[in-house]
Amino acid sequence: MPGNYYTDNPDLAYHLHHVGLEEVVRLKEDNFRERGRHAGAPADYADALAQYERRLQQVGALCGERIAGRAMAVDQVGATYADGQVAFAPGTAANVADLKAVGVMGVLLPRAYGGLNLPVTVYSMMTEMVSQADASLQNLFGLQNIAQTIYLFGDDEQKKRYLPGFASGEDDGAMALTEPEAGSDLQSVTTTADYDEATGQWRLNGIKHFITNGCAKVLLVLARSEPGSRDGRGLSLFIVKSGPGVVIKRIEDKLGIHGSPTCEVHFQNAPGELLGKRRYGLTRYVMSLMNGARLAISAQAVGVAEAARTAAWKYARQRQQFGRTLDQIPAVWEMLTRQDALTVAARTLLYETSRYVDLRDAWAEWSERYPEDADARETSKRYSRLADLCTPISKAFATEAANQVAYDSIQCHGGKGYMREQQVERLYRDARIMNIYEGTTQLQIVAAIGGLVKRVLDPTLDELAALPFSGGAAELAVRVAEAREVTAACLVFVESDSSNRLDLAARRLVRMATLVYVSYLLLRDAMRDNARLTIARRFIWEFLPEVGMHDRVVRDALP
């Protein structure tokens, strides 16, 4: 039965109204002076929230009524390749047309370029719903970070030339980073960019593979602009338009996300234009681009988890076995409630992280607009540290959770879940890429451990621990506080160990810290809405004991 993926999921409305976007909206709307500059800009925070809600309901209806119904056919047909040209599945083409029609292809861009100027948090919610309907479509909808990168680092002429096309949906984008011999190690990129002094033109040569939507009209290409260089300091980022010199050699035959073409792209003396400054390509621009992409994949994972969880409950409530429905069988009920806990926990971490990204970006832009505000830049840096830590832990947690939820959903379906007639088989295949692309879970650990060592999260944990928990929440808070002490002591132990085992213990330390942080967030939300205490209790009793296990392994079992 078609529905609305926003109104049918009260958890989304809860986060929209409780995540705390007042400061973000005030900054993005320039203290609501945008109202006088652009039609449709909100008059105040209440007006902004009402606008966000209408947009989310609009996207939710589109996802439930149209996109979800096409997902099975999209998966079966997939993207196709012939004679150097890539074609979307008919359902994918219809989905993209629908998204353009409702005007959500420039969600993050300022209104001056035809965008909606919405917070990242609201965009993450849209991304979750699109992914719940069809995860492969998110790989096209979620590439709006390409336009955002041009907005952040391009010059005025580039912004005027490219951004309106992205906002209207006329243009689409891709990030061309990965190469056959330089996967996650982007410092090893060998694609070259040579500058022709006579013509004032950059020319790119090289091969990129595993490029999501590599057939796009506009590609951001990481290339070596400094001859003789060998590391990331010799790389720059270039805007390359599809056309002469850009050749799609093939698309990949993948396990899942069939609606999204993954291309091998050859650049053969392709014309390009420098984005930003030379030598900043990897060290600044791609890192910003990748962080945005990782947040989008976190939202994609939560969407898949929600779809798998919902399908499992629906089937379990209908399927009769041994004289009762499956959800009344304790072993099945236990799996169902674990899926609930994991999905809500991943969503909570996602929107907390999205808010930090919003605050970082909003304060950074404010400080540029009002350089006399001495505190703005420092505030942006503080939120940047939080965003830089929470983005990798959110991706690691959400994508691993999505895989577990999809696995359990198939198990709840039994043999039927293994059959293609059930959507959970597709969800299981789609989920598997999410803890791989845009940086594997292992790379997220590498990205997060530095912030953990610097105790970036400690002030936030202090604030959460100081909340006036009562009743059942207070009892659970004691358990979380104990786990936090174990985690802190384990980190000190590793730091003081002469055998330098930090790298080997990093995965366990990040997992421990994540479980503590998420547990506190769930308890905070239970204070606001007592109905959420059941989820908090389920999560804490199921997963928090891992902290003690990891502590023992780090202290006693690691070499």
TORTOR-582715 format. One record per residue (C-alpha): z, y, x. Coordinates in pm, whole numbers. Example, Ala and Ser with C-alpha at 12.3 -4.5 7.8 and 13.67 -1.06 7.14 Angstrom:
REC        z        y        x
REC      780     -450     1230
REC      714     -106     1367
//
This chain:
REC        z        y        x
REC        0        0        0
REC     -103      331      163
REC      180      571      229
REC      278      874      430
REC      404      795      780
REC      617     1109      784
REC      783     1104      443
REC      822      725      453
REC     1022      750      778
REC     1338      962      727
REC     1420      927     1096
REC     1137     1167     1183
REC     1264     1435      946
REC     1615     1383     1083
REC     1500     1458     1438
REC     1285     1752     1333
REC     1585     1919     1172
REC     1854     1814     1420
REC     1697     1799     1766
REC     1760     2173     1808
REC     1436     2368     1838
REC     1569     2716     1757
REC     1561     2837     2117
REC     1220     2680     2179
REC     1062     2840     1872
REC     1211     3182     1944
REC     1060     3177     2293
REC      721     3034     2191
REC      688     3290     1913
REC      797     3575     2142
REC     1097     3651     1920
REC      856     3615     1625
REC      636     3901     1740
REC      345     3653     1717
REC      359     3721     1342
REC      199     4060     1397
REC      -68     3928     1633
REC     -197     3616     1459
REC     -228     3518     1097
REC      -16     3220     1011
REC      246     3275     1279
REC      597     3214     1140
REC      821     3502     1039
REC     1142     3325     1143
REC     1280     2985     1238
REC     1303     2860      880
REC      938     2952      827
REC      843     2772     1150
REC     1025     2454     1044
REC      855     2462      705
REC      515     2495      876
REC      593     2205     1110
REC      698     1991      817
REC      375     2063      629
REC      169     1972      934
REC      365     1651      986
REC      323     1554      621
REC      -48     1622      653
REC      -85     1400      960
REC      148     1139      808
REC      -70     1115      497
REC     -386     1083      706
REC     -229      805      914
REC     -101      610      616
REC     -394      656      383
REC     -692      631      620
REC     -628      556      986
REC     -404      252      940
REC     -654       89      706
REC     -928      109      969
REC     -718      -25     1258
REC     -807     -393     1220
REC    -1181     -324     1212
REC    -1150      -87     1509
REC     -974     -361     1704
REC    -1240     -618     1615
REC    -1541     -398     1691
REC    -1403     -186     1974
REC    -1590       66     2185
REC    -1932      -47     2306
REC    -2150       32     2607
REC    -2528       24     2648
REC    -2769      199     2883
REC    -2504      425     3031
REC    -2377      540     2692
REC    -2043      469     2525
REC    -2008      449     2147
REC    -1685      450     1949
REC    -1627      191     1680
REC    -1726      336     1339
REC    -1360      346     1237
REC    -1265      539     1551
REC    -1542      792     1492
REC    -1417      839     1135
REC    -1059      880     1257
REC    -1155     1147     1510
REC    -1356     1330     1242
REC    -1054     1323     1009
REC     -824     1462     1278
REC    -1071     1741     1348
REC    -1096     1818      976
REC     -722     1873      940
REC     -721     2096     1250
REC     -482     1911     1481
REC     -691     1878     1796
REC     -536     2187     1955
REC     -172     2135     1865
REC      -21     2274     2186
REC     -268     2553     2260
REC     -185     2918     2184
REC     -334     3075     1871
REC     -543     3308     2086
REC     -763     3009     2173
REC     -768     2858     1824
REC     -463     2636     1875
REC     -154     2586     1660
REC      107     2685     1923
REC      335     2399     1815
REC      622     2263     2026
REC      575     1947     2230
REC      844     1786     2014
REC      631     1824     1701
REC      325     1700     1889
REC      524     1393     1997
REC      599     1324     1631
REC      230     1345     1545
REC      154     1116     1837
REC      409      863     1717
REC      255      852     1369
REC     -102      825     1498
REC       10      540     1725
REC      188      364     1441
REC     -142      365     1251
REC     -369      277     1546
REC     -239      286     1904
REC     -590      305     2047
REC     -656      631     1860
REC     -359      790     2034
REC     -548      748     2362
REC     -799      999     2224
REC     -566     1223     2021
REC     -312     1224     2304
REC     -552     1365     2561
REC     -475     1718     2448
REC     -283     1749     2774
REC     -622     1800     2940
REC     -662     2130     2756
REC     -299     2217     2821
REC     -353     2170     3195
REC     -649     2410     3188
REC     -433     2657     2995
REC     -147     2634     3245
REC     -347     2647     3567
REC     -696     2776     3490
REC     -814     3134     3528
REC     -884     3358     3229
REC    -1255     3286     3230
REC    -1199     2910     3230
REC     -952     2937     2945
REC    -1195     3140     2733
REC    -1478     2900     2808
REC    -1305     2567     2752
REC    -1001     2601     2529
REC    -1162     2701     2196
REC    -1382     2389     2216
REC    -1077     2169     2267
REC     -889     2339     1982
REC    -1176     2283     1738
REC    -1228     1924     1851
REC    -1585     1999     1956
REC    -1491     1903     2313
REC    -1278     1614     2430
REC    -1127     1539     2768
REC    -1025     1278     3021
REC     -830     1273     3346
REC    -1022     1098     3622
REC     -760     1007     3880
REC     -753      634     3953
REC     -992      471     4202
REC    -1066      105     4285
REC     -872      126     4613
REC     -624      394     4505
REC     -442      282     4193
REC      -97      434     4161
REC     -119      561     4520
REC     -306      878     4435
REC     -255     1019     4783
REC     -522      770     4894
REC     -796      914     4670
REC    -1131      916     4852
REC    -1360     1092     4602
REC    -1486     1399     4788
REC    -1547     1755     4679
REC    -1772     1956     4911
REC    -1827     2327     4876
REC    -2180     2459     4919
REC    -2144     2810     5056
REC    -2506     2894     4978
REC    -2481     2819     4607
REC    -2106     2870     4558
REC    -2091     2526     4398
REC    -1858     2230     4447
REC    -2022     1886     4451
REC    -1821     1568     4384
REC    -1900     1217     4502
REC    -1701      901     4444
REC    -1594      634     4196
REC    -1315      646     3941
REC    -1212      347     3733
REC     -971      263     3451
REC    -1047      608     3308
REC     -936      641     2948
REC    -1212      813     2748
REC    -1412      858     3068
REC    -1713      935     2847
REC    -1554     1266     2744
REC    -1733     1599     2764
REC    -1481     1751     3006
REC    -1312     1561     3289
REC    -1034     1670     3521
REC    -1114     1501     3851
REC     -881     1461     4148
REC    -1086     1484     4466
REC    -1044     1542     4838
REC    -1143     1901     4908
REC    -1014     1922     5267
REC    -1229     1724     5511
REC    -1028     1506     5748
REC     -714     1509     5533
REC     -541     1180     5447
REC     -257     1265     5211
REC     -194     1448     4887
REC     -207     1788     5052
REC     -582     1753     5091
REC     -649     1700     4720
REC     -759     1951     4459
REC     -831     1927     4087
REC    -1176     1998     3945
REC    -1329     2052     3603
REC    -1642     1842     3568
REC    -1861     1841     3257
REC    -2048     1530     3147
REC    -2414     1546     3235
REC    -2625     1513     3552
REC    -2432     1351     3833
REC    -2173     1186     3603
REC    -2266      824     3535
REC    -2071      578     3320
REC    -2132      243     3488
REC    -1930       19     3253
REC    -1637       -5     3018
REC    -1358     -258     3057
REC    -1307     -566     2840
REC     -935     -533     2767
REC     -650     -729     2612
REC     -576     -452     2362
REC     -631      -89     2254
REC     -994     -182     2189
REC    -1079      143     2012
REC    -1022      340     2332
REC    -1300      307     2594
REC    -1176      255     2950
REC    -1457      356     3181
REC    -1577      327     3536
REC    -1725      667     3625
REC    -1946      741     3925
REC    -1982     1097     4050
REC    -2310     1146     4230
REC    -2330     1499     4365
REC    -2180     1611     4032
REC    -2120     1986     3993
REC    -1757     2084     3947
REC    -1537     2391     3942
REC    -1202     2426     4108
REC     -901     2438     3875
REC     -624     2652     4016
REC     -574     2656     4393
REC     -709     2426     4660
REC     -467     2159     4787
REC     -246     2182     4476
REC     -435     1911     4289
REC     -187     1626     4329
REC      131     1800     4432
REC      145     2031     4132
REC     -133     1996     3875
REC     -161     1618     3847
REC      215     1578     3848
REC      230     1816     3550
REC      -58     1634     3382
REC      100     1293     3440
REC      437     1401     3304
REC      269     1512     2983
REC       77     1185     2965
REC      393      982     3020
REC      568     1159     2736
REC      268     1085     2513
REC      284      716     2606
REC      654      717     2519
REC      558      843     2173
REC      280      586     2154
REC      530      312     2230
REC      772      432     1964
REC      487      434     1712
REC      396       74     1795
REC      762      -29     1777
REC      791      134     1434
REC      480      -45     1310
REC      603     -382     1441
REC      955     -331     1306
REC      828     -229      963
REC      590     -525      946
REC      867     -766     1041
REC     1101     -642      768
REC      826     -645      506
REC      730    -1003      586
REC     1090    -1125      614
REC     1179     -982      273
REC      884    -1155      108
REC      869    -1492      284
REC     1078    -1767      125
REC     1218    -2050      339
REC     1499    -2294      257
REC     1558    -2129      -78
REC     1604    -1774       50
REC     1403    -1492      208
REC     1382    -1483      586
REC     1589    -1166      617
REC     1885    -1358      468
REC     1874    -1614      749
REC     2122    -1494     1017
REC     1905    -1576     1319
REC     1614    -1377     1173
REC     1838    -1092     1052
REC     1973    -1063     1406
REC     1620    -1011     1541
REC     1536     -760     1268
REC     1841     -544     1333
REC     1780     -558     1707
REC     1432     -419     1642
REC     1585     -139     1436
REC     1832      -51     1711
REC     1571      -49     1986
REC     1322      158     1786
REC     1576      422     1680
REC     1719      439     2034
REC     1374      486     2188
REC     1288      753     1933
REC     1614      938     1997
REC     1551      946     2372
REC     1189     1050     2316
REC     1276     1357     2110
REC     1565     1457     2333
REC     1320     1444     2627
REC     1053     1632     2431
REC     1303     1911     2365
REC     1378     1942     2738
REC     1005     1966     2809
REC      972     2233     2540
REC     1263     2432     2683
REC     1128     2404     3037
REC      783     2524     2936
REC      902     2793     2698
REC     1140     2948     2952
REC      875     2929     3226
REC      626     3114     3008
REC      892     3364     2902
REC      976     3440     3266
REC      610     3510     3338
REC      581     3735     3035
REC      908     3915     3106
REC      967     3902     3484
REC     1256     4146     3450
REC     1459     3869     3282
REC     1639     3743     3592
REC     1796     3443     3422
REC     1479     3304     3267
REC     1337     3139     3579
REC     1667     2973     3666
REC     1698     2847     3311
REC     1348     2702     3333
REC     1437     2527     3658
REC     1748     2374     3501
REC     1549     2232     3213
REC     1277     2125     3454
REC     1525     1903     3637
REC     1632     1745     3311
REC     1271     1697     3196
REC     1172     1548     3532
REC     1448     1288     3500
REC     1427     1215     3128
REC     1047     1181     3115
REC     1033      869     3337
REC     1342      710     3183
REC     1200      773     2835
REC      870      609     2926
REC     1043      314     3092
REC     1283      260     2803
REC     1040      319     2515
REC      755      109     2652
REC      977     -186     2742
REC     1139     -155     2397
REC      799     -158     2226
REC      707     -480     2402
REC     1035     -641     2295
REC     1003     -524     1935
REC      643     -647     1911
REC      752     -982     2059
REC     1037    -1015     1809
REC      810     -911     1522
REC      573    -1197     1594
REC      873    -1430     1612
REC      991    -1309     1271
REC      647    -1391     1131
REC      649    -1739     1283
REC      308    -1903     1317
REC      146    -1646     1093
REC      233    -1376     1343
REC       10    -1545     1599
REC     -292    -1517     1371
REC     -530    -1223     1371
REC     -487    -1177      997
REC     -148    -1021     1071
REC     -135     -679     1237
REC      157     -779     1461
REC      -79     -984     1678
REC     -271     -663     1753
REC       47     -463     1807
REC      167     -722     2058
REC     -157     -689     2257
REC     -163     -311     2232
REC      198     -275     2349
REC      138     -462     2673
REC      -50     -182     2844
REC      211       82     2771
REC      455      -16     3045
REC      160      -28     3287
REC      -64      276     3247
REC       34      631     3338
REC      270      471     3589
REC      427      127     3558
REC      792       88     3466
REC      860       29     3834
REC      707      366     3923
REC      914      533     3652
REC     1222      397     3829
REC     1102      553     4155
REC     1049      883     3972
REC     1393      874     3808
REC     1624      757     4084
REC     1618     1089     4271
REC     1748     1279     3969
REC     2013     1015     3917
REC     2131     1046     4277
REC     2147     1425     4236
REC     2363     1376     3922
REC     2120     1583     3712
REC     2241     1419     3393
REC     2614     1459     3458
REC     2666     1798     3284
REC     2485     1668     2976
REC     2693     1351     2974
REC     3008     1563     3009
REC     2910     1761     2700
REC     2838     1447     2501
REC     3160     1277     2611
REC     3361     1583     2502
REC     3238     1566     2140
REC     3518     1510     1884
REC     3432     1153     1793
REC     3644     1000     1517
REC     3687      668     1338
REC     3445      396     1438
REC     3252      638     1659
REC     3566      711     1863
REC     3620      341     1932
REC     3259      303     2044
REC     3285      619     2257
REC     3565      456     2457
REC     3330      169     2543
REC     3057      413     2645
REC     3299      612     2861
REC     3402      291     3039
REC     3039      202     3099
REC     2978      551     3236
REC     3263      507     3485
REC     3121      171     3595
REC     2777      328     3641
REC     2912      622     3842
REC     3119      393     4065
REC     2822      162     4120
REC     2608      456     4233
REC     2878      568     4477
REC     2904      211     4608
REC     2530      192     4670
REC     2521      533     4839
REC     2803      436     5074
REC     2660       96     5161
REC     2541       76     5520
REC     2260     -167     5435
REC     2079      108     5240
REC     2024      -95     4923
REC     1950      206     4697
REC     1582      119     4655
REC     1663     -239     4562
REC     1937     -133     4320
REC     1737      153     4166
REC     1607      -41     3865
REC     1955     -152     3766
REC     2112      189     3825
REC     1849      366     3613
REC     1890      106     3338
REC     2267      150     3343
REC     2243      529     3323
REC     1983      511     3047
REC     2198      282     2834
REC     2498      512     2872
REC     2294      823     2789
REC     2123      669     2485
REC     2455      533     2358
REC     2608      881     2368
REC     2304     1029     2191
REC     2331      771     1913
REC     2702      843     1870
REC     2633     1218     1858
REC     2380     1158     1581
REC     2628      937     1396
REC     2868     1234     1387
REC     2601     1435     1206
REC     2504     1151      972
REC     2756      872      924
REC     2485      637      802
REC     2354      626     1159
REC     2678      472     1287
REC     2551      123     1201
REC     2257      165     1441
REC     2482      310     1712
REC     2722       17     1679
REC     2438     -237     1686
REC     2286      -82     1998
REC     2613      -42     2187
REC     2738     -395     2120
REC     2398     -549     2196
REC     2289     -357     2506
REC     2581     -172     2668
REC     2730     -495     2814
REC     2426     -498     3045
REC     2599     -223     3243
REC     2871     -460     3364
REC     2619     -731     3444
REC     2403     -497     3652
REC     2712     -367     3833
REC     2812     -718     3934
REC     2462     -801     4056
REC     2440     -480     4262
REC     2779     -541     4422
REC     2768     -916     4474
REC     2414    -1054     4454
REC     2171     -809     4611
REC     2094     -868     4980
//
